[in-house]
Amino acid sequence: MIKDGLLTDTSYGNIALLRNQKWYTPETPILEGTRRASLLHNRRILSKPIYLKEILQYSHLSIFNAMIPFGEIIIPVKSISVD
């Protein structure tokens, strides 16, 4: 989902994007999930504003939630349609 040009999350999970071997999650998700909070606390992901117009600067996107472990769903960004 996108709000004011910024990525937030999906309808069923939080997201993180990979850039230069670091995972970043949107700073302003619609729902701050428990797994996201844990990953942030343990510094496995970092929080920052991620603009849709910058999505191609990232290589992969991971979708996760309380039932889907981080890293189980990883999608190459180049395969995502942003139209």
mmCIF file of the N, C-alpha and C atoms, coordinates in Angstrom:
data_MODEL
# 
_entry.id   MODEL 
# 
loop_
_atom_site.group_PDB 
_atom_site.id 
_atom_site.type_symbol 
_atom_site.label_atom_id 
_atom_site.label_alt_id 
_atom_site.label_comp_id 
_atom_site.label_asym_id 
_atom_site.label_entity_id 
_atom_site.label_seq_id 
_atom_site.pdbx_PDB_ins_code 
_atom_site.Cartn_x 
_atom_site.Cartn_y 
_atom_site.Cartn_z 
_atom_site.occupancy 
_atom_site.B_iso_or_equiv 
_atom_site.pdbx_formal_charge 
_atom_site.auth_seq_id 
_atom_site.auth_comp_id 
_atom_site.auth_asym_id 
_atom_site.auth_atom_id 
_atom_site.pdbx_PDB_model_num 
ATOM 1   N N  . MET A 1 1  ? 0.841  -1.174  0.000   1.00 0.00 ? 1  MET A N  1 
ATOM 2   C CA . MET A 1 1  ? 0.000  0.000   0.000   1.00 0.00 ? 1  MET A CA 1 
ATOM 3   C C  . MET A 1 1  ? 0.889  1.241   0.000   1.00 0.00 ? 1  MET A C  1 
ATOM 4   N N  . ILE A 1 2  ? 0.333  2.283   -0.524  1.00 0.00 ? 2  ILE A N  1 
ATOM 5   C CA . ILE A 1 2  ? 1.071  3.538   -0.646  1.00 0.00 ? 2  ILE A CA 1 
ATOM 6   C C  . ILE A 1 2  ? 0.244  4.659   -0.042  1.00 0.00 ? 2  ILE A C  1 
ATOM 7   N N  . LYS A 1 3  ? 0.879  5.496   0.747   1.00 0.00 ? 3  LYS A N  1 
ATOM 8   C CA . LYS A 1 3  ? 0.212  6.657   1.337   1.00 0.00 ? 3  LYS A CA 1 
ATOM 9   C C  . LYS A 1 3  ? 1.134  7.860   1.161   1.00 0.00 ? 3  LYS A C  1 
ATOM 10  N N  . ASP A 1 4  ? 0.637  8.870   0.469   1.00 0.00 ? 4  ASP A N  1 
ATOM 11  C CA . ASP A 1 4  ? 1.408  10.094  0.205   1.00 0.00 ? 4  ASP A CA 1 
ATOM 12  C C  . ASP A 1 4  ? 2.746  9.789   -0.473  1.00 0.00 ? 4  ASP A C  1 
ATOM 13  N N  . GLY A 1 5  ? 2.748  8.807   -1.379  1.00 0.00 ? 5  GLY A N  1 
ATOM 14  C CA . GLY A 1 5  ? 3.951  8.460   -2.112  1.00 0.00 ? 5  GLY A CA 1 
ATOM 15  C C  . GLY A 1 5  ? 4.913  7.547   -1.376  1.00 0.00 ? 5  GLY A C  1 
ATOM 16  N N  . LEU A 1 6  ? 4.582  7.209   -0.130  1.00 0.00 ? 6  LEU A N  1 
ATOM 17  C CA . LEU A 1 6  ? 5.440  6.351   0.683   1.00 0.00 ? 6  LEU A CA 1 
ATOM 18  C C  . LEU A 1 6  ? 4.871  4.941   0.760   1.00 0.00 ? 6  LEU A C  1 
ATOM 19  N N  . LEU A 1 7  ? 5.753  3.938   0.712   1.00 0.00 ? 7  LEU A N  1 
ATOM 20  C CA . LEU A 1 7  ? 5.313  2.567   0.926   1.00 0.00 ? 7  LEU A CA 1 
ATOM 21  C C  . LEU A 1 7  ? 4.934  2.404   2.393   1.00 0.00 ? 7  LEU A C  1 
ATOM 22  N N  . THR A 1 8  ? 3.930  1.580   2.660   1.00 0.00 ? 8  THR A N  1 
ATOM 23  C CA . THR A 1 8  ? 3.515  1.332   4.037   1.00 0.00 ? 8  THR A CA 1 
ATOM 24  C C  . THR A 1 8  ? 3.651  -0.153  4.357   1.00 0.00 ? 8  THR A C  1 
ATOM 25  N N  . ASP A 1 9  ? 2.749  -0.973  3.868   1.00 0.00 ? 9  ASP A N  1 
ATOM 26  C CA . ASP A 1 9  ? 2.754  -2.409  4.087   1.00 0.00 ? 9  ASP A CA 1 
ATOM 27  C C  . ASP A 1 9  ? 1.786  -3.048  3.108   1.00 0.00 ? 9  ASP A C  1 
ATOM 28  N N  . THR A 1 10 ? 1.470  -4.325  3.283   1.00 0.00 ? 10 THR A N  1 
ATOM 29  C CA . THR A 1 10 ? 0.496  -4.977  2.422   1.00 0.00 ? 10 THR A CA 1 
ATOM 30  C C  . THR A 1 10 ? -0.787 -5.192  3.218   1.00 0.00 ? 10 THR A C  1 
ATOM 31  N N  . SER A 1 11 ? -1.793 -5.736  2.564   1.00 0.00 ? 11 SER A N  1 
ATOM 32  C CA . SER A 1 11 ? -3.061 -5.974  3.256   1.00 0.00 ? 11 SER A CA 1 
ATOM 33  C C  . SER A 1 11 ? -2.958 -7.099  4.277   1.00 0.00 ? 11 SER A C  1 
ATOM 34  N N  . TYR A 1 12 ? -1.912 -7.919  4.202   1.00 0.00 ? 12 TYR A N  1 
ATOM 35  C CA . TYR A 1 12 ? -1.801 -9.024  5.156   1.00 0.00 ? 12 TYR A CA 1 
ATOM 36  C C  . TYR A 1 12 ? -0.441 -9.125  5.834   1.00 0.00 ? 12 TYR A C  1 
ATOM 37  N N  . GLY A 1 13 ? 0.428  -8.149  5.651   1.00 0.00 ? 13 GLY A N  1 
ATOM 38  C CA . GLY A 1 13 ? 1.712  -8.220  6.331   1.00 0.00 ? 13 GLY A CA 1 
ATOM 39  C C  . GLY A 1 13 ? 2.549  -6.977  6.156   1.00 0.00 ? 13 GLY A C  1 
ATOM 40  N N  . ASN A 1 14 ? 3.585  -6.900  6.959   1.00 0.00 ? 14 ASN A N  1 
ATOM 41  C CA . ASN A 1 14 ? 4.556  -5.824  6.844   1.00 0.00 ? 14 ASN A CA 1 
ATOM 42  C C  . ASN A 1 14 ? 5.535  -6.174  5.736   1.00 0.00 ? 14 ASN A C  1 
ATOM 43  N N  . ILE A 1 15 ? 6.322  -5.193  5.328   1.00 0.00 ? 15 ILE A N  1 
ATOM 44  C CA . ILE A 1 15 ? 7.303  -5.405  4.271   1.00 0.00 ? 15 ILE A CA 1 
ATOM 45  C C  . ILE A 1 15 ? 8.666  -4.886  4.703   1.00 0.00 ? 15 ILE A C  1 
ATOM 46  N N  . ALA A 1 16 ? 9.687  -5.429  4.053   1.00 0.00 ? 16 ALA A N  1 
ATOM 47  C CA . ALA A 1 16 ? 11.049 -4.912  4.173   1.00 0.00 ? 16 ALA A CA 1 
ATOM 48  C C  . ALA A 1 16 ? 11.676 -5.030  2.799   1.00 0.00 ? 16 ALA A C  1 
ATOM 49  N N  . LEU A 1 17 ? 12.527 -4.082  2.473   1.00 0.00 ? 17 LEU A N  1 
ATOM 50  C CA . LEU A 1 17 ? 13.199 -4.078  1.175   1.00 0.00 ? 17 LEU A CA 1 
ATOM 51  C C  . LEU A 1 17 ? 14.706 -4.133  1.379   1.00 0.00 ? 17 LEU A C  1 
ATOM 52  N N  . LEU A 1 18 ? 15.366 -4.876  0.498   1.00 0.00 ? 18 LEU A N  1 
ATOM 53  C CA . LEU A 1 18 ? 16.811 -5.094  0.596   1.00 0.00 ? 18 LEU A CA 1 
ATOM 54  C C  . LEU A 1 18 ? 17.567 -4.116  -0.291  1.00 0.00 ? 18 LEU A C  1 
ATOM 55  N N  . ARG A 1 19 ? 18.556 -3.478  0.324   1.00 0.00 ? 19 ARG A N  1 
ATOM 56  C CA . ARG A 1 19 ? 19.425 -2.533  -0.418  1.00 0.00 ? 19 ARG A CA 1 
ATOM 57  C C  . ARG A 1 19 ? 20.807 -2.578  0.230   1.00 0.00 ? 19 ARG A C  1 
ATOM 58  N N  . ASN A 1 20 ? 21.818 -2.865  -0.576  1.00 0.00 ? 20 ASN A N  1 
ATOM 59  C CA . ASN A 1 20 ? 23.197 -2.927  -0.076  1.00 0.00 ? 20 ASN A CA 1 
ATOM 60  C C  . ASN A 1 20 ? 23.331 -3.842  1.138   1.00 0.00 ? 20 ASN A C  1 
ATOM 61  N N  . GLN A 1 21 ? 22.719 -5.005  1.054   1.00 0.00 ? 21 GLN A N  1 
ATOM 62  C CA . GLN A 1 21 ? 22.788 -6.055  2.065   1.00 0.00 ? 21 GLN A CA 1 
ATOM 63  C C  . GLN A 1 21 ? 22.148 -5.672  3.404   1.00 0.00 ? 21 GLN A C  1 
ATOM 64  N N  . LYS A 1 22 ? 21.282 -4.652  3.405   1.00 0.00 ? 22 LYS A N  1 
ATOM 65  C CA . LYS A 1 22 ? 20.537 -4.267  4.607   1.00 0.00 ? 22 LYS A CA 1 
ATOM 66  C C  . LYS A 1 22 ? 19.056 -4.243  4.274   1.00 0.00 ? 22 LYS A C  1 
ATOM 67  N N  . TRP A 1 23 ? 18.240 -4.701  5.206   1.00 0.00 ? 23 TRP A N  1 
ATOM 68  C CA . TRP A 1 23 ? 16.790 -4.698  5.042   1.00 0.00 ? 23 TRP A CA 1 
ATOM 69  C C  . TRP A 1 23 ? 16.199 -3.462  5.704   1.00 0.00 ? 23 TRP A C  1 
ATOM 70  N N  . TYR A 1 24 ? 15.310 -2.786  4.965   1.00 0.00 ? 24 TYR A N  1 
ATOM 71  C CA . TYR A 1 24 ? 14.653 -1.577  5.457   1.00 0.00 ? 24 TYR A CA 1 
ATOM 72  C C  . TYR A 1 24 ? 13.139 -1.781  5.419   1.00 0.00 ? 24 TYR A C  1 
ATOM 73  N N  . THR A 1 25 ? 12.473 -1.339  6.468   1.00 0.00 ? 25 THR A N  1 
ATOM 74  C CA . THR A 1 25 ? 11.021 -1.404  6.531   1.00 0.00 ? 25 THR A CA 1 
ATOM 75  C C  . THR A 1 25 ? 10.478 0.027   6.519   1.00 0.00 ? 25 THR A C  1 
ATOM 76  N N  . PRO A 1 26 ? 9.334  0.239   5.918   1.00 0.00 ? 26 PRO A N  1 
ATOM 77  C CA . PRO A 1 26 ? 8.783  1.597   5.900   1.00 0.00 ? 26 PRO A CA 1 
ATOM 78  C C  . PRO A 1 26 ? 8.608  2.159   7.312   1.00 0.00 ? 26 PRO A C  1 
ATOM 79  N N  . GLU A 1 27 ? 8.967  3.413   7.441   1.00 0.00 ? 27 GLU A N  1 
ATOM 80  C CA . GLU A 1 27 ? 8.895  4.102   8.734   1.00 0.00 ? 27 GLU A CA 1 
ATOM 81  C C  . GLU A 1 27 ? 7.459  4.268   9.231   1.00 0.00 ? 27 GLU A C  1 
ATOM 82  N N  . THR A 1 28 ? 6.500  4.371   8.298   1.00 0.00 ? 28 THR A N  1 
ATOM 83  C CA . THR A 1 28 ? 5.116  4.625   8.681   1.00 0.00 ? 28 THR A CA 1 
ATOM 84  C C  . THR A 1 28 ? 4.166  3.554   8.133   1.00 0.00 ? 28 THR A C  1 
ATOM 85  N N  . PRO A 1 29 ? 4.214  2.343   8.713   1.00 0.00 ? 29 PRO A N  1 
ATOM 86  C CA . PRO A 1 29 ? 3.269  1.319   8.256   1.00 0.00 ? 29 PRO A CA 1 
ATOM 87  C C  . PRO A 1 29 ? 1.862  1.643   8.754   1.00 0.00 ? 29 PRO A C  1 
ATOM 88  N N  . ILE A 1 30 ? 0.884  1.065   8.105   1.00 0.00 ? 30 ILE A N  1 
ATOM 89  C CA . ILE A 1 30 ? -0.489 1.239   8.575   1.00 0.00 ? 30 ILE A CA 1 
ATOM 90  C C  . ILE A 1 30 ? -0.679 0.465   9.878   1.00 0.00 ? 30 ILE A C  1 
ATOM 91  N N  . LEU A 1 31 ? -0.130 -0.754  9.917   1.00 0.00 ? 31 LEU A N  1 
ATOM 92  C CA . LEU A 1 31 ? -0.171 -1.569  11.136  1.00 0.00 ? 31 LEU A CA 1 
ATOM 93  C C  . LEU A 1 31 ? 1.251  -1.932  11.551  1.00 0.00 ? 31 LEU A C  1 
ATOM 94  N N  . GLU A 1 32 ? 1.607  -1.597  12.768  1.00 0.00 ? 32 GLU A N  1 
ATOM 95  C CA . GLU A 1 32 ? 2.927  -1.959  13.274  1.00 0.00 ? 32 GLU A CA 1 
ATOM 96  C C  . GLU A 1 32 ? 2.817  -3.340  13.901  1.00 0.00 ? 32 GLU A C  1 
ATOM 97  N N  . GLY A 1 33 ? 3.260  -4.345  13.185  1.00 0.00 ? 33 GLY A N  1 
ATOM 98  C CA . GLY A 1 33 ? 3.128  -5.722  13.629  1.00 0.00 ? 33 GLY A CA 1 
ATOM 99  C C  . GLY A 1 33 ? 4.112  -6.108  14.718  1.00 0.00 ? 33 GLY A C  1 
ATOM 100 N N  . THR A 1 34 ? 3.789  -7.210  15.406  1.00 0.00 ? 34 THR A N  1 
ATOM 101 C CA . THR A 1 34 ? 4.652  -7.690  16.487  1.00 0.00 ? 34 THR A CA 1 
ATOM 102 C C  . THR A 1 34 ? 5.975  -8.231  15.940  1.00 0.00 ? 34 THR A C  1 
ATOM 103 N N  . ARG A 1 35 ? 5.928  -8.939  14.806  1.00 0.00 ? 35 ARG A N  1 
ATOM 104 C CA . ARG A 1 35 ? 7.185  -9.448  14.231  1.00 0.00 ? 35 ARG A CA 1 
ATOM 105 C C  . ARG A 1 35 ? 8.047  -8.286  13.759  1.00 0.00 ? 35 ARG A C  1 
ATOM 106 N N  . ARG A 1 36 ? 7.426  -7.273  13.168  1.00 0.00 ? 36 ARG A N  1 
ATOM 107 C CA . ARG A 1 36 ? 8.170  -6.090  12.725  1.00 0.00 ? 36 ARG A CA 1 
ATOM 108 C C  . ARG A 1 36 ? 8.852  -5.430  13.917  1.00 0.00 ? 36 ARG A C  1 
ATOM 109 N N  . ALA A 1 37 ? 8.131  -5.285  15.008  1.00 0.00 ? 37 ALA A N  1 
ATOM 110 C CA . ALA A 1 37 ? 8.693  -4.671  16.220  1.00 0.00 ? 37 ALA A CA 1 
ATOM 111 C C  . ALA A 1 37 ? 9.887  -5.473  16.734  1.00 0.00 ? 37 ALA A C  1 
ATOM 112 N N  . SER A 1 38 ? 9.765  -6.779  16.707  1.00 0.00 ? 38 SER A N  1 
ATOM 113 C CA . SER A 1 38 ? 10.856 -7.639  17.166  1.00 0.00 ? 38 SER A CA 1 
ATOM 114 C C  . SER A 1 38 ? 12.076 -7.527  16.252  1.00 0.00 ? 38 SER A C  1 
ATOM 115 N N  . LEU A 1 39 ? 11.845 -7.529  14.944  1.00 0.00 ? 39 LEU A N  1 
ATOM 116 C CA . LEU A 1 39 ? 12.947 -7.397  13.987  1.00 0.00 ? 39 LEU A CA 1 
ATOM 117 C C  . LEU A 1 39 ? 13.650 -6.045  14.130  1.00 0.00 ? 39 LEU A C  1 
ATOM 118 N N  . LEU A 1 40 ? 12.883 -4.999  14.367  1.00 0.00 ? 40 LEU A N  1 
ATOM 119 C CA . LEU A 1 40 ? 13.474 -3.673  14.594  1.00 0.00 ? 40 LEU A CA 1 
ATOM 120 C C  . LEU A 1 40 ? 14.287 -3.671  15.886  1.00 0.00 ? 40 LEU A C  1 
ATOM 121 N N  . HIS A 1 41 ? 13.711 -4.229  16.936  1.00 0.00 ? 41 HIS A N  1 
ATOM 122 C CA . HIS A 1 41 ? 14.389 -4.265  18.239  1.00 0.00 ? 41 HIS A CA 1 
ATOM 123 C C  . HIS A 1 41 ? 15.724 -5.006  18.146  1.00 0.00 ? 41 HIS A C  1 
ATOM 124 N N  . ASN A 1 42 ? 15.735 -6.101  17.387  1.00 0.00 ? 42 ASN A N  1 
ATOM 125 C CA . ASN A 1 42 ? 16.947 -6.904  17.227  1.00 0.00 ? 42 ASN A CA 1 
ATOM 126 C C  . ASN A 1 42 ? 17.848 -6.428  16.086  1.00 0.00 ? 42 ASN A C  1 
ATOM 127 N N  . ARG A 1 43 ? 17.466 -5.320  15.467  1.00 0.00 ? 43 ARG A N  1 
ATOM 128 C CA . ARG A 1 43 ? 18.227 -4.661  14.394  1.00 0.00 ? 43 ARG A CA 1 
ATOM 129 C C  . ARG A 1 43 ? 18.456 -5.558  13.180  1.00 0.00 ? 43 ARG A C  1 
ATOM 130 N N  . ARG A 1 44 ? 17.521 -6.474  12.929  1.00 0.00 ? 44 ARG A N  1 
ATOM 131 C CA . ARG A 1 44 ? 17.578 -7.276  11.701  1.00 0.00 ? 44 ARG A CA 1 
ATOM 132 C C  . ARG A 1 44 ? 17.030 -6.481  10.528  1.00 0.00 ? 44 ARG A C  1 
ATOM 133 N N  . ILE A 1 45 ? 16.170 -5.500  10.829  1.00 0.00 ? 45 ILE A N  1 
ATOM 134 C CA . ILE A 1 45 ? 15.669 -4.559  9.831   1.00 0.00 ? 45 ILE A CA 1 
ATOM 135 C C  . ILE A 1 45 ? 15.806 -3.160  10.409  1.00 0.00 ? 45 ILE A C  1 
ATOM 136 N N  . LEU A 1 46 ? 15.867 -2.192  9.526   1.00 0.00 ? 46 LEU A N  1 
ATOM 137 C CA . LEU A 1 46 ? 15.969 -0.788  9.922   1.00 0.00 ? 46 LEU A CA 1 
ATOM 138 C C  . LEU A 1 46 ? 14.759 -0.047  9.372   1.00 0.00 ? 46 LEU A C  1 
ATOM 139 N N  . SER A 1 47 ? 14.335 0.977   10.059  1.00 0.00 ? 47 SER A N  1 
ATOM 140 C CA . SER A 1 47 ? 13.166 1.756   9.659   1.00 0.00 ? 47 SER A CA 1 
ATOM 141 C C  . SER A 1 47 ? 13.598 3.039   8.955   1.00 0.00 ? 47 SER A C  1 
ATOM 142 N N  . LYS A 1 48 ? 12.932 3.334   7.836   1.00 0.00 ? 48 LYS A N  1 
ATOM 143 C CA . LYS A 1 48 ? 13.205 4.592   7.126   1.00 0.00 ? 48 LYS A CA 1 
ATOM 144 C C  . LYS A 1 48 ? 12.062 4.879   6.166   1.00 0.00 ? 48 LYS A C  1 
ATOM 145 N N  . PRO A 1 49 ? 11.875 6.123   5.760   1.00 0.00 ? 49 PRO A N  1 
ATOM 146 C CA . PRO A 1 49 ? 10.866 6.415   4.738   1.00 0.00 ? 49 PRO A CA 1 
ATOM 147 C C  . PRO A 1 49 ? 11.296 5.773   3.418   1.00 0.00 ? 49 PRO A C  1 
ATOM 148 N N  . ILE A 1 50 ? 10.369 5.087   2.766   1.00 0.00 ? 50 ILE A N  1 
ATOM 149 C CA . ILE A 1 50 ? 10.659 4.461   1.480   1.00 0.00 ? 50 ILE A CA 1 
ATOM 150 C C  . ILE A 1 50 ? 9.614  4.950   0.484   1.00 0.00 ? 50 ILE A C  1 
ATOM 151 N N  . TYR A 1 51 ? 10.059 5.752   -0.464  1.00 0.00 ? 51 TYR A N  1 
ATOM 152 C CA . TYR A 1 51 ? 9.169  6.309   -1.480  1.00 0.00 ? 51 TYR A CA 1 
ATOM 153 C C  . TYR A 1 51 ? 8.981  5.322   -2.632  1.00 0.00 ? 51 TYR A C  1 
ATOM 154 N N  . LEU A 1 52 ? 7.779  5.254   -3.145  1.00 0.00 ? 52 LEU A N  1 
ATOM 155 C CA . LEU A 1 52 ? 7.495  4.388   -4.283  1.00 0.00 ? 52 LEU A CA 1 
ATOM 156 C C  . LEU A 1 52 ? 8.434  4.694   -5.440  1.00 0.00 ? 52 LEU A C  1 
ATOM 157 N N  . LYS A 1 53 ? 8.719  5.973   -5.687  1.00 0.00 ? 53 LYS A N  1 
ATOM 158 C CA . LYS A 1 53 ? 9.577  6.360   -6.810  1.00 0.00 ? 53 LYS A CA 1 
ATOM 159 C C  . LYS A 1 53 ? 11.009 5.847   -6.646  1.00 0.00 ? 53 LYS A C  1 
ATOM 160 N N  . GLU A 1 54 ? 11.378 5.404   -5.434  1.00 0.00 ? 54 GLU A N  1 
ATOM 161 C CA . GLU A 1 54 ? 12.725 4.899   -5.176  1.00 0.00 ? 54 GLU A CA 1 
ATOM 162 C C  . GLU A 1 54 ? 12.790 3.367   -5.122  1.00 0.00 ? 54 GLU A C  1 
ATOM 163 N N  . ILE A 1 55 ? 11.680 2.691   -5.379  1.00 0.00 ? 55 ILE A N  1 
ATOM 164 C CA . ILE A 1 55 ? 11.614 1.240   -5.172  1.00 0.00 ? 55 ILE A CA 1 
ATOM 165 C C  . ILE A 1 55 ? 12.656 0.483   -5.993  1.00 0.00 ? 55 ILE A C  1 
ATOM 166 N N  . LEU A 1 56 ? 13.009 0.979   -7.168  1.00 0.00 ? 56 LEU A N  1 
ATOM 167 C CA . LEU A 1 56 ? 13.986 0.273   -7.999  1.00 0.00 ? 56 LEU A CA 1 
ATOM 168 C C  . LEU A 1 56 ? 15.417 0.393   -7.472  1.00 0.00 ? 56 LEU A C  1 
ATOM 169 N N  . GLN A 1 57 ? 15.618 1.157   -6.420  1.00 0.00 ? 57 GLN A N  1 
ATOM 170 C CA . GLN A 1 57 ? 16.921 1.226   -5.761  1.00 0.00 ? 57 GLN A CA 1 
ATOM 171 C C  . GLN A 1 57 ? 17.136 0.030   -4.834  1.00 0.00 ? 57 GLN A C  1 
ATOM 172 N N  . TYR A 1 58 ? 16.089 -0.767  -4.644  1.00 0.00 ? 58 TYR A N  1 
ATOM 173 C CA . TYR A 1 58 ? 16.136 -1.952  -3.794  1.00 0.00 ? 58 TYR A CA 1 
ATOM 174 C C  . TYR A 1 58 ? 16.102 -3.191  -4.683  1.00 0.00 ? 58 TYR A C  1 
ATOM 175 N N  . SER A 1 59 ? 16.675 -4.279  -4.203  1.00 0.00 ? 59 SER A N  1 
ATOM 176 C CA . SER A 1 59 ? 16.731 -5.491  -5.026  1.00 0.00 ? 59 SER A CA 1 
ATOM 177 C C  . SER A 1 59 ? 15.609 -6.479  -4.723  1.00 0.00 ? 59 SER A C  1 
ATOM 178 N N  . HIS A 1 60 ? 15.201 -6.593  -3.462  1.00 0.00 ? 60 HIS A N  1 
ATOM 179 C CA . HIS A 1 60 ? 14.195 -7.582  -3.075  1.00 0.00 ? 60 HIS A CA 1 
ATOM 180 C C  . HIS A 1 60 ? 13.234 -7.004  -2.037  1.00 0.00 ? 60 HIS A C  1 
ATOM 181 N N  . LEU A 1 61 ? 12.055 -7.616  -1.990  1.00 0.00 ? 61 LEU A N  1 
ATOM 182 C CA . LEU A 1 61 ? 11.030 -7.231  -1.023  1.00 0.00 ? 61 LEU A CA 1 
ATOM 183 C C  . LEU A 1 61 ? 10.610 -8.481  -0.260  1.00 0.00 ? 61 LEU A C  1 
ATOM 184 N N  . SER A 1 62 ? 10.527 -8.371  1.048   1.00 0.00 ? 62 SER A N  1 
ATOM 185 C CA . SER A 1 62 ? 10.063 -9.482  1.884   1.00 0.00 ? 62 SER A CA 1 
ATOM 186 C C  . SER A 1 62 ? 8.741  -9.084  2.532   1.00 0.00 ? 62 SER A C  1 
ATOM 187 N N  . ILE A 1 63 ? 7.800  -10.023 2.534   1.00 0.00 ? 63 ILE A N  1 
ATOM 188 C CA . ILE A 1 63 ? 6.511  -9.829  3.208   1.00 0.00 ? 63 ILE A CA 1 
ATOM 189 C C  . ILE A 1 63 ? 6.497  -10.760 4.414   1.00 0.00 ? 63 ILE A C  1 
ATOM 190 N N  . PHE A 1 64 ? 6.100  -10.243 5.569   1.00 0.00 ? 64 PHE A N  1 
ATOM 191 C CA . PHE A 1 64 ? 6.089  -11.043 6.789   1.00 0.00 ? 64 PHE A CA 1 
ATOM 192 C C  . PHE A 1 64 ? 5.001  -10.556 7.737   1.00 0.00 ? 64 PHE A C  1 
ATOM 193 N N  . ASN A 1 65 ? 4.608  -11.428 8.630   1.00 0.00 ? 65 ASN A N  1 
ATOM 194 C CA . ASN A 1 65 ? 3.667  -11.077 9.695   1.00 0.00 ? 65 ASN A CA 1 
ATOM 195 C C  . ASN A 1 65 ? 3.857  -12.059 10.850  1.00 0.00 ? 65 ASN A C  1 
ATOM 196 N N  . ALA A 1 66 ? 2.948  -12.081 11.784  1.00 0.00 ? 66 ALA A N  1 
ATOM 197 C CA . ALA A 1 66 ? 3.096  -12.965 12.948  1.00 0.00 ? 66 ALA A CA 1 
ATOM 198 C C  . ALA A 1 66 ? 3.097  -14.439 12.551  1.00 0.00 ? 66 ALA A C  1 
ATOM 199 N N  . MET A 1 67 ? 2.466  -14.781 11.449  1.00 0.00 ? 67 MET A N  1 
ATOM 200 C CA . MET A 1 67 ? 2.381  -16.170 11.008  1.00 0.00 ? 67 MET A CA 1 
ATOM 201 C C  . MET A 1 67 ? 3.361  -16.513 9.881   1.00 0.00 ? 67 MET A C  1 
ATOM 202 N N  . ILE A 1 68 ? 3.914  -15.504 9.218   1.00 0.00 ? 68 ILE A N  1 
ATOM 203 C CA . ILE A 1 68 ? 4.867  -15.712 8.122   1.00 0.00 ? 68 ILE A CA 1 
ATOM 204 C C  . ILE A 1 68 ? 6.226  -15.180 8.574   1.00 0.00 ? 68 ILE A C  1 
ATOM 205 N N  . PRO A 1 69 ? 7.209  -16.071 8.777   1.00 0.00 ? 69 PRO A N  1 
ATOM 206 C CA . PRO A 1 69 ? 8.515  -15.623 9.228   1.00 0.00 ? 69 PRO A CA 1 
ATOM 207 C C  . PRO A 1 69 ? 9.202  -14.686 8.222   1.00 0.00 ? 69 PRO A C  1 
ATOM 208 N N  . PHE A 1 70 ? 9.974  -13.766 8.749   1.00 0.00 ? 70 PHE A N  1 
ATOM 209 C CA . PHE A 1 70 ? 10.758 -12.864 7.917   1.00 0.00 ? 70 PHE A CA 1 
ATOM 210 C C  . PHE A 1 70 ? 11.702 -13.699 7.061   1.00 0.00 ? 70 PHE A C  1 
ATOM 211 N N  . GLY A 1 71 ? 11.720 -13.436 5.757   1.00 0.00 ? 71 GLY A N  1 
ATOM 212 C CA . GLY A 1 71 ? 12.583 -14.141 4.834   1.00 0.00 ? 71 GLY A CA 1 
ATOM 213 C C  . GLY A 1 71 ? 11.929 -15.316 4.136   1.00 0.00 ? 71 GLY A C  1 
ATOM 214 N N  . GLU A 1 72 ? 10.740 -15.710 4.584   1.00 0.00 ? 72 GLU A N  1 
ATOM 215 C CA . GLU A 1 72 ? 10.055 -16.825 3.926   1.00 0.00 ? 72 GLU A CA 1 
ATOM 216 C C  . GLU A 1 72 ? 9.514  -16.425 2.560   1.00 0.00 ? 72 GLU A C  1 
ATOM 217 N N  . ILE A 1 73 ? 9.008  -15.206 2.447   1.00 0.00 ? 73 ILE A N  1 
ATOM 218 C CA . ILE A 1 73 ? 8.515  -14.686 1.171   1.00 0.00 ? 73 ILE A CA 1 
ATOM 219 C C  . ILE A 1 73 ? 9.434  -13.547 0.745   1.00 0.00 ? 73 ILE A C  1 
ATOM 220 N N  . ILE A 1 74 ? 10.200 -13.800 -0.300  1.00 0.00 ? 74 ILE A N  1 
ATOM 221 C CA . ILE A 1 74 ? 11.106 -12.780 -0.848  1.00 0.00 ? 74 ILE A CA 1 
ATOM 222 C C  . ILE A 1 74 ? 10.865 -12.692 -2.351  1.00 0.00 ? 74 ILE A C  1 
ATOM 223 N N  . ILE A 1 75 ? 10.612 -11.482 -2.812  1.00 0.00 ? 75 ILE A N  1 
ATOM 224 C CA . ILE A 1 75 ? 10.268 -11.238 -4.210  1.00 0.00 ? 75 ILE A CA 1 
ATOM 225 C C  . ILE A 1 75 ? 11.281 -10.260 -4.803  1.00 0.00 ? 75 ILE A C  1 
ATOM 226 N N  . PRO A 1 76 ? 11.833 -10.560 -5.981  1.00 0.00 ? 76 PRO A N  1 
ATOM 227 C CA . PRO A 1 76 ? 12.695 -9.577  -6.639  1.00 0.00 ? 76 PRO A CA 1 
ATOM 228 C C  . PRO A 1 76 ? 11.888 -8.324  -6.979  1.00 0.00 ? 76 PRO A C  1 
ATOM 229 N N  . VAL A 1 77 ? 12.402 -7.168  -6.645  1.00 0.00 ? 77 VAL A N  1 
ATOM 230 C CA . VAL A 1 77 ? 11.695 -5.904  -6.897  1.00 0.00 ? 77 VAL A CA 1 
ATOM 231 C C  . VAL A 1 77 ? 11.416 -5.729  -8.386  1.00 0.00 ? 77 VAL A C  1 
ATOM 232 N N  . LYS A 1 78 ? 12.327 -6.161  -9.242  1.00 0.00 ? 78 LYS A N  1 
ATOM 233 C CA . LYS A 1 78 ? 12.127 -5.984  -10.689 1.00 0.00 ? 78 LYS A CA 1 
ATOM 234 C C  . LYS A 1 78 ? 10.923 -6.731  -11.208 1.00 0.00 ? 78 LYS A C  1 
ATOM 235 N N  . SER A 1 79 ? 10.383 -7.690  -10.436 1.00 0.00 ? 79 SER A N  1 
ATOM 236 C CA . SER A 1 79 ? 9.202  -8.439  -10.876 1.00 0.00 ? 79 SER A CA 1 
ATOM 237 C C  . SER A 1 79 ? 7.896  -7.806  -10.388 1.00 0.00 ? 79 SER A C  1 
ATOM 238 N N  . ILE A 1 80 ? 8.000  -6.704  -9.658  1.00 0.00 ? 80 ILE A N  1 
ATOM 239 C CA . ILE A 1 80 ? 6.817  -6.015  -9.116  1.00 0.00 ? 80 ILE A CA 1 
ATOM 240 C C  . ILE A 1 80 ? 6.355  -4.939  -10.079 1.00 0.00 ? 80 ILE A C  1 
ATOM 241 N N  . SER A 1 81 ? 5.079  -4.934  -10.404 1.00 0.00 ? 81 SER A N  1 
ATOM 242 C CA . SER A 1 81 ? 4.514  -3.891  -11.256 1.00 0.00 ? 81 SER A CA 1 
ATOM 243 C C  . SER A 1 81 ? 4.076  -2.720  -10.373 1.00 0.00 ? 81 SER A C  1 
ATOM 244 N N  . VAL A 1 82 ? 4.547  -1.535  -10.661 1.00 0.00 ? 82 VAL A N  1 
ATOM 245 C CA . VAL A 1 82 ? 4.218  -0.364  -9.850  1.00 0.00 ? 82 VAL A CA 1 
ATOM 246 C C  . VAL A 1 82 ? 3.314  0.619   -10.611 1.00 0.00 ? 82 VAL A C  1 
ATOM 247 N N  . ASP A 1 83 ? 2.699  0.173   -11.677 1.00 0.00 ? 83 ASP A N  1 
ATOM 248 C CA . ASP A 1 83 ? 1.811  1.043   -12.466 1.00 0.00 ? 83 ASP A CA 1 
ATOM 249 C C  . ASP A 1 83 ? 0.485  1.243   -11.789 1.00 0.00 ? 83 ASP A C  1 
# 
